C-alpha cells in the first residue's frame, strides 16, 4: 500500500515538472527576442604589420676590471649615473707604481752614462788602431761594450714604458660612453686582475632591439619590400612598450642573422633605435612591430566582438533574418580598439559587440546597429 503511494507521488512530481517546463517554454516563446548591439565589419586603409616578441640589447657593454694589483683608494663616479669615455671610475693607490717608475728612470740614467763611456772608449780605441798604438782585439772589445751599453739603454727605456703603463692603470677609466652600474668593491679593498668585475658600463643611445623571425615570415617581409623593377619599399620598425604605449622613435633594420636556429626554424633580426630619453633598458622585453609604410584596405571589427574557445577565435554574426550565426575567423594585428580579420568574415556583415552572453547560434535577436568600424 505504501509502495503504491510512493509511485503515485513520483508520477505527480513528474507531471508537475513537465507542466512547469511547458509553462516556461510557453513564456519563452511569447517573450521578445533579446536585444544586442552590432557593428559592421568594414574595410579600412591600414598599414600591414607583423608583431614579434623582442628584447632590448645595448650596443656596447663593458665589464671594468683592474689591470694592476693594489688597494682601492677612491671611487670617482656615482652608481647608476652616465659616464663619458675616459672618465675615471676607480683609483688604485699609485705610490708603489710611482716609486717603480722613479727607480727605472734612475736605471735609464745609469745605462745612458755607461753607454756614453762605452762610446768614448770605442772612439779612443778606434784612433789608437789607426796609429798602430792599439790592438785589433782591444777595438773589438770596445765595439762590443758600446753595442751592449746601447742595448741596455733600450732595455731601460722599455722598462720605463712598462712602469708608466702600470702607473696609468691605477686610474681605472670608462672605455665607452654609457651608464655605470653598481660598484662590486668599496675603497680599501685589495684589487687586481683576478678580482673580477668592478663595474659594468652599458651604452644607452642608440640601442638595439632584436627579435626572432621564422624563415617563412622573413621571406614574406623581403617579398613585401620589393616593388616592380626590384625597387625596395621602405618599412618601419616600431616598438611597443610593456605598458602598451608605442615608442615614438623609429628603428632601422641593420642586421639579419645569417644562421637559422634549427630547433625553432627562426633567425634573429635586429634594429637600431634612438634612445634619447632612456625609455629602453638593456634586457627589457618589448613588442617589435614591422610595418609597411604603404596602406592597403584591411577588414576590421571592434575587439569587443572577438570571442575565443578551444577551437580558436570566432564572432557571432546577425544575418538579414536577424538570426545569430557563429563564424570561425582568422585574425591579424590589433589596430587601436579594432582587430584585423584575415579570413572568415565579409565586408558589411554585422557582428555582435554587446549582449553576446545572452544569445546563441540560431537564435533570433533584435539588433541595434552602432557606427561602422572606424566611423
Backbone torsions as a table, in degrees:
resi	resn	phi	psi	omega
1	UNK	NA	-41.7	178.7
2	UNK	-67.4	-35.9	178.8
3	UNK	-63.2	-41.1	179.1
4	UNK	-64.2	-37.1	179.3
5	UNK	-65.9	-41.3	177.9
6	UNK	-63.4	-43.1	179.9
7	UNK	-62.9	-41.4	179.4
8	UNK	-63.4	-37.7	179.2
9	UNK	-65.5	-42.8	179.1
10	UNK	-63.4	-39.1	179.4
11	UNK	-64.9	-39.9	179.1
12	UNK	-64.8	-39.4	179.0
13	UNK	-64.3	-42.4	179.8
14	UNK	-63.5	-39.9	179.8
15	UNK	-65.8	-39.0	179.7
16	UNK	-64.6	-42.1	178.6
17	UNK	-62.6	-43.1	-179.4
18	UNK	-63.2	-43.4	179.6
19	UNK	-65.9	-38.0	178.3
20	UNK	-64.5	-41.6	178.0
21	UNK	-64.1	-40.1	179.2
22	UNK	-64.4	-40.4	178.4
23	UNK	-62.9	-43.9	178.9
24	UNK	-62.6	-39.7	178.9
25	UNK	-64.3	-40.4	179.9
26	UNK	-64.4	-38.0	178.7
27	UNK	-66.7	-41.3	179.6
28	UNK	-65.3	-37.9	-178.8
29	UNK	-66.3	-31.7	-178.6
30	UNK	-88.6	-9.3	-178.3
31	UNK	-76.7	150.3	176.9
32	UNK	-69.2	155.3	178.0
33	UNK	-64.1	148.3	-179.7
34	UNK	-63.8	145.7	179.6
35	UNK	-88.9	136.5	177.3
36	UNK	-135.2	158.8	173.7
37	UNK	-104.4	134.4	-178.6
38	UNK	-125.3	155.2	175.0
39	UNK	-132.4	149.2	-178.7
40	UNK	-83.0	136.0	167.3
41	UNK	-70.9	127.5	-173.9
42	UNK	-138.6	157.5	178.0
43	UNK	-86.5	134.8	175.7
44	UNK	-130.8	149.0	175.8
45	UNK	-78.1	108.6	-177.0
46	UNK	-130.2	157.5	172.7
47	UNK	-84.4	132.6	176.1
48	UNK	-70.4	134.2	-179.7
49	UNK	-144.1	154.5	177.4
50	UNK	-130.2	139.9	-176.1
51	UNK	-114.4	145.2	-179.0
52	UNK	-139.9	153.8	173.1
53	UNK	-80.4	119.8	-176.9
54	UNK	-120.0	169.5	178.1
55	UNK	-134.5	137.9	177.2
56	UNK	-79.5	138.4	-178.7
57	UNK	-138.3	130.9	177.4
58	UNK	-66.3	142.8	178.0
59	UNK	-68.7	-39.4	178.1
60	UNK	-129.4	138.1	176.0
61	UNK	-145.0	121.6	-173.9
62	UNK	-126.1	130.3	172.2
63	UNK	-89.2	120.8	-178.3
64	UNK	-87.5	128.7	-178.7
65	UNK	-132.0	158.6	173.7
66	UNK	-79.4	140.7	179.7
67	UNK	-109.3	-8.5	173.5
68	UNK	-132.9	162.6	-177.7
69	UNK	-96.7	132.6	178.5
70	UNK	177.6	-179.7	-178.8
71	UNK	-93.7	133.9	175.2
72	UNK	-69.4	127.7	178.8
73	UNK	-115.9	-7.4	179.1
74	UNK	-162.2	148.5	167.4
75	UNK	-120.6	113.5	-168.7
76	UNK	-102.7	29.7	175.7
77	UNK	-143.5	159.0	177.0
78	UNK	-94.2	126.8	-178.3
79	UNK	-58.9	132.1	-179.5
80	UNK	88.5	-6.9	-179.5
81	UNK	-85.1	166.1	176.2
82	UNK	-91.1	138.7	-178.5
83	UNK	-124.2	159.7	177.6
84	UNK	-103.6	157.4	176.6
85	UNK	-58.7	128.4	-179.5
86	UNK	96.6	-12.5	177.1
87	UNK	-65.2	135.3	179.5
88	UNK	-75.7	126.8	-179.5
89	UNK	-100.1	-44.9	-179.0
90	UNK	-133.9	154.7	176.7
91	UNK	-129.5	123.7	175.1
92	UNK	-93.6	143.9	179.5
93	UNK	-53.0	116.6	-174.4
94	UNK	-89.2	0.1	-170.0
95	UNK	-55.8	-51.4	-176.1
96	UNK	-66.7	-30.8	-179.6
97	UNK	-76.0	-33.0	174.0
98	UNK	-66.2	-39.8	178.9
99	UNK	-66.1	-41.6	178.0
100	UNK	-61.9	-40.7	178.8
101	UNK	-63.4	-43.6	179.4
102	UNK	-63.0	-40.1	179.3
103	UNK	-62.4	-41.4	-178.8
104	UNK	-74.9	-28.3	173.7
105	UNK	-66.5	-38.3	176.6
106	UNK	-66.1	-38.6	177.8
107	UNK	-64.3	-35.5	177.1
108	UNK	-66.1	-41.6	179.6
109	UNK	-62.0	-41.0	178.2
110	UNK	-64.3	-42.6	-179.3
111	UNK	-66.2	-37.5	179.0
112	UNK	-67.3	-37.6	177.2
113	UNK	-64.8	-44.8	178.2
114	UNK	-62.8	-36.6	179.3
115	UNK	-67.7	-38.2	178.0
116	UNK	-64.8	-42.3	178.2
117	UNK	-64.2	-41.7	179.5
118	UNK	-64.7	-36.1	179.0
119	UNK	-66.2	-39.9	179.3
120	UNK	-68.6	-40.4	177.7
121	UNK	-62.9	-36.9	178.5
122	UNK	-66.5	-38.6	179.0
123	UNK	-63.4	-43.1	179.7
124	UNK	-63.2	-44.1	-179.9
125	UNK	-64.2	-34.9	179.3
126	UNK	-66.8	-41.6	179.5
127	UNK	-65.8	-42.8	179.4
128	UNK	-63.4	-37.4	-179.8
129	UNK	-65.9	-32.2	-180.0
130	UNK	-70.5	-31.1	-177.8
131	UNK	-97.9	8.3	178.9
132	UNK	65.9	16.1	175.1
133	UNK	-90.9	-11.7	178.5
134	UNK	-118.1	157.4	-178.9
135	UNK	-93.4	159.5	177.2
136	UNK	-66.1	-32.5	-179.7
137	UNK	-65.8	-41.9	179.1
138	UNK	-63.4	-38.6	178.3
139	UNK	-63.7	-40.5	179.1
140	UNK	-64.6	-38.4	179.8
141	UNK	-65.4	-44.2	-179.9
142	UNK	-65.9	-34.5	178.1
143	UNK	-64.7	-44.0	178.8
144	UNK	-65.6	-40.7	179.0
145	UNK	-63.6	-37.1	178.9
146	UNK	-66.5	-42.5	179.2
147	UNK	-64.1	-40.9	179.8
148	UNK	-65.5	-40.8	-179.7
149	UNK	-62.6	-40.9	177.8
150	UNK	-65.7	-37.7	177.5
151	UNK	-65.9	-37.2	177.8
152	UNK	-63.0	-36.5	177.7
153	UNK	-63.7	-45.6	178.6
154	UNK	-60.6	-41.8	178.9
155	UNK	-64.0	-40.4	179.0
156	UNK	-65.2	-38.6	177.6
157	UNK	-65.4	-38.5	177.9
158	UNK	-64.7	-38.4	178.2
159	UNK	-65.6	-35.6	176.2
160	UNK	-65.3	-42.0	178.2
161	UNK	-59.1	-44.0	177.7
162	UNK	-62.8	-40.7	179.6
163	UNK	-65.6	-39.6	177.7
164	UNK	-64.6	-39.3	177.9
165	UNK	-63.3	-46.1	179.6
166	UNK	-62.6	-40.1	177.8
167	UNK	-63.6	-38.6	177.6
168	UNK	-65.0	-31.7	179.6
169	UNK	-70.5	-12.3	176.6
170	UNK	-69.9	-19.5	171.3
171	UNK	-98.8	107.1	-177.6
172	UNK	-90.9	110.8	-172.4
173	UNK	-108.1	161.9	176.6
174	UNK	-77.4	128.3	179.4
175	UNK	-81.8	-11.6	-177.4
176	UNK	-142.1	166.4	167.6
177	UNK	-79.5	136.3	178.8
178	UNK	169.8	-171.1	179.4
179	UNK	-98.3	131.2	-177.1
180	UNK	-91.0	132.3	178.6
181	UNK	-82.9	-173.1	-179.5
182	UNK	-67.3	150.9	177.9
183	UNK	-79.7	134.5	-178.7
184	UNK	-78.8	-27.4	-178.7
185	UNK	-131.5	150.1	178.3
186	UNK	-99.2	170.3	179.8
187	UNK	-62.1	149.5	-178.4
188	UNK	99.0	-16.4	179.9
189	UNK	-82.3	148.2	173.7
190	UNK	-83.3	123.9	-178.2
191	UNK	-122.9	160.8	178.6
192	UNK	-170.0	-173.9	-179.1
193	UNK	-58.4	-23.3	-178.8
194	UNK	-96.5	8.9	-175.6
195	UNK	-82.1	-9.1	-178.8
196	UNK	87.5	-165.2	-175.9
197	UNK	-77.6	127.2	176.7
198	UNK	-84.8	-37.3	178.4
199	UNK	-165.1	160.3	178.1
200	UNK	-118.9	132.5	178.2
201	UNK	-107.9	127.4	-177.1
202	UNK	-120.2	122.5	178.2
203	UNK	-66.9	152.7	-171.7
204	UNK	-117.9	-38.7	-171.4
205	UNK	-144.7	119.6	-2.0
206	UNK	-76.0	-176.6	-176.2
207	UNK	-145.5	159.8	-179.8
208	UNK	-95.2	149.6	164.7
209	UNK	-125.9	121.4	-178.8
210	UNK	-123.6	148.3	-174.5
211	UNK	-154.6	147.2	-179.7
212	UNK	-82.7	137.5	178.9
213	UNK	-129.0	135.7	178.1
214	UNK	-70.0	156.3	-179.8
215	UNK	-59.7	-39.8	179.8
216	UNK	-63.9	-44.0	179.6
217	UNK	-65.8	-35.7	178.9
218	UNK	-62.8	-41.8	177.9
219	UNK	-63.4	-37.1	177.3
220	UNK	-64.6	-41.9	178.9
221	UNK	-64.0	-44.8	-179.9
222	UNK	-64.4	-38.8	179.1
223	UNK	-65.9	-37.4	-179.9
224	UNK	-67.4	-21.9	-179.1
225	UNK	-82.3	-8.6	-175.5
226	UNK	-100.7	135.2	174.1
227	UNK	-112.2	-174.2	177.3
228	UNK	-63.2	141.0	-179.6
229	UNK	80.9	6.3	176.8
230	UNK	82.7	4.4	179.9
231	UNK	-69.0	137.6	-177.7
232	UNK	-86.9	127.7	176.0
233	UNK	-84.1	139.9	-178.9
234	UNK	-75.1	143.8	175.0
235	UNK	-123.5	157.2	175.8
236	UNK	-105.6	140.9	171.2
237	UNK	-115.1	115.1	-178.4
238	UNK	-115.6	167.3	-178.9
239	UNK	-131.0	133.6	172.4
240	UNK	-106.5	128.1	-177.3
241	UNK	-76.5	164.0	-179.0
242	UNK	-58.4	-25.4	178.9
243	UNK	-82.0	3.4	178.3
244	UNK	93.5	-10.9	-179.8
245	UNK	-78.5	145.5	177.7
246	UNK	-85.8	130.0	-179.4
247	UNK	-67.1	135.3	-171.9
248	UNK	-71.5	-25.7	-176.5
249	UNK	-83.3	149.6	-179.9
250	UNK	-99.2	138.0	179.8
251	UNK	-90.3	159.1	177.5
252	UNK	-119.6	120.5	179.7
253	UNK	-66.0	119.4	-175.3
254	UNK	-127.1	-5.2	-179.6
255	UNK	-158.5	137.4	166.8
256	UNK	-123.7	121.3	-178.1
257	UNK	-57.1	128.2	-179.5
258	UNK	-75.4	-5.8	-178.5
259	UNK	-114.1	137.3	179.7
260	UNK	-97.0	134.3	173.4
261	UNK	-71.5	114.1	-174.4
262	UNK	-69.3	-22.5	-180.0
263	UNK	-76.9	-34.1	-176.6
264	UNK	-112.3	-8.4	-177.4
265	UNK	57.3	38.4	177.4
266	UNK	-126.3	163.0	171.8
267	UNK	-137.0	164.3	-173.8
268	UNK	-93.5	129.2	168.7
269	UNK	-105.3	149.2	-177.2
270	UNK	-138.4	140.2	177.6
271	UNK	-127.2	147.1	173.3
272	UNK	-98.4	135.3	-176.4
273	UNK	-141.5	141.5	179.7
274	UNK	-68.5	148.0	-178.8
275	UNK	-138.2	55.9	-173.0
276	UNK	-65.9	-33.1	-177.9
277	UNK	-95.8	5.3	177.3
278	UNK	59.8	35.2	176.8
279	UNK	-75.7	-26.2	-179.9
280	UNK	-97.7	135.3	-176.3
281	UNK	-123.6	139.5	-180.0
282	UNK	-53.3	128.5	179.3
283	UNK	91.4	-7.3	-176.2
284	UNK	-72.8	140.9	173.7
285	UNK	-84.6	135.0	176.8
286	UNK	-140.3	173.5	172.3
287	UNK	-103.0	119.6	177.1
288	UNK	-91.6	131.8	-176.3
289	UNK	-120.0	122.0	172.2
290	UNK	-100.2	119.2	-171.6
291	UNK	-129.9	129.8	173.9
292	UNK	-75.4	140.6	-179.7
293	UNK	-75.0	-27.6	-179.2
294	UNK	-81.1	130.7	-179.4
295	UNK	-85.6	154.8	175.9
296	UNK	-148.8	156.3	-178.1
297	UNK	-67.5	130.6	178.4
298	UNK	-132.1	141.0	179.6
299	UNK	-81.4	127.7	-178.0
300	UNK	-131.2	152.9	172.3
301	UNK	-137.0	159.1	175.2
302	UNK	-61.0	143.9	179.1
303	UNK	-61.9	-24.0	179.3
304	UNK	-63.8	-21.3	-179.7
305	UNK	-80.4	-15.3	-172.7
306	UNK	-78.1	127.8	176.8
307	UNK	-124.4	158.2	-178.8
308	UNK	-143.2	142.9	172.2
309	UNK	-140.2	-165.2	-176.2
310	UNK	-64.2	-23.8	-179.1
311	UNK	-89.3	-5.8	178.5
312	UNK	120.6	-159.5	-176.1
313	UNK	-82.9	148.2	174.0
314	UNK	-153.4	163.5	171.2
315	UNK	-129.3	159.7	174.4
316	UNK	-102.8	121.1	-176.2
317	UNK	-104.8	139.0	174.0
318	UNK	-103.2	118.9	-176.0
319	UNK	-87.1	-171.8	-176.5
320	UNK	-65.9	-23.3	178.5
321	UNK	-91.6	12.8	179.0
322	UNK	63.2	31.0	-179.8
323	UNK	-107.9	143.5	-177.2
324	UNK	-84.1	137.5	177.7
325	UNK	-134.6	133.6	175.7
326	UNK	-84.0	133.8	-177.3
327	UNK	-129.2	117.8	175.9
328	UNK	-73.8	136.7	-174.7
329	UNK	-134.5	164.7	169.3
330	UNK	-116.2	136.0	-174.9
331	UNK	-109.7	153.8	172.2
332	UNK	-108.8	-153.9	-178.4
333	UNK	-73.3	159.3	174.0
334	UNK	-77.1	145.2	174.8
335	UNK	-128.1	95.9	-175.6
336	UNK	57.8	-116.7	-178.6
337	UNK	-93.2	9.2	-177.7
338	UNK	-119.7	164.9	178.5
339	UNK	-130.9	141.1	179.5
340	UNK	-78.9	134.8	176.5
341	UNK	-107.7	120.7	-177.5
342	UNK	-94.1	-21.8	177.1
343	UNK	-163.0	157.1	176.4
344	UNK	99.4	-5.4	-176.4
345	UNK	-144.1	150.4	-179.7
346	UNK	-114.8	155.2	177.6
347	UNK	-59.6	133.5	176.8
348	UNK	93.7	-12.5	178.7
349	UNK	-72.4	145.8	-177.4
350	UNK	-94.5	126.7	178.6
351	UNK	-114.2	144.5	-179.1
352	UNK	-77.9	129.3	178.5
353	UNK	-114.4	-15.7	177.9
354	UNK	-147.2	137.3	-176.5
355	UNK	94.3	13.0	-177.3
356	UNK	-61.2	-36.0	-175.9
357	UNK	-70.5	-12.8	-177.1
358	UNK	-94.4	-7.1	-171.4
359	UNK	-126.2	169.0	176.3
360	UNK	-146.9	160.9	-178.8
361	UNK	-56.4	137.7	179.8
362	UNK	91.5	-8.5	-176.8
363	UNK	-85.8	144.5	172.9
364	UNK	-80.3	139.4	-178.8
365	UNK	-135.3	165.2	172.4
366	UNK	-107.2	108.3	-171.5
367	UNK	-99.2	133.7	172.8
368	UNK	-112.6	127.5	-173.7
369	UNK	-88.1	138.0	171.5
370	UNK	-94.2	178.0	176.3
371	UNK	-63.4	149.5	177.7
372	UNK	-58.6	154.9	178.4
373	UNK	-55.5	127.2	-179.7
374	UNK	85.0	-0.2	-177.9
375	UNK	-84.5	NA	NA
